Amino acid sequence: KHTLIALALLALTGAAQAQKTTVDFVRTPLPEERETAQYVSSGEYWPGGVVNWYYNPANQPLQLRTADVLATIQIAASRWAQMCNLTFNYLGTSTASRNFQDATVDRINVIGWDSFPFSLRDAAGVTYWNYSRSTLAIVDADIFLNTQETWTLRDVDAVMTHEFGHLIGLDHSNVKTAIMSADPYNSFEYQRTLRGDDVAGCTKLYGASPNVLTNRTL
């Protein structure tokens, strides 16, 4: 990080010493055609908006109780279901692990814990999904939390709310106030409440929850 900052300062210094060039034109699209920051999705989705999932308690931090973790995960999922036409069904515990570029896909959607590789060392959670190129239907998705982090239930709540956004088909948003933003990531406390852009992305994929207006007041 320090190296990157130093290089940036050097670049700015060099630019200041370079000969100035006057820009004598400005090109701007029509207001109605200008790009605006918003959620990002490639269109992958769960058919019928139904997500069946299991929990793998292996490697769960010792200070956390399985019942509490499950309740927290379900709260995180409910935030999306309250806004969009989604149904999350918990089917019990499982020993299944994540599918990541594997030769076979078990089609068991599992949430669990693991030690992350060096390339993901700064990530609190990661979501993997497999989908059909022909239909864009998601057929398998797994979320794993990093055992190298120190966890509280509030942390699990925040990270799972963000990761569920990925699980339903959303990429990182260009809107910094969205919980799906990653440039930068918002605080864990902030991520426990969906924002307008998050709801817009979810609604685009699944439609609004029949009770969305009531749920907005919760």
Disulfide bonds with the S-S distance in Angstrom:
Cys84-Cys202 2.14
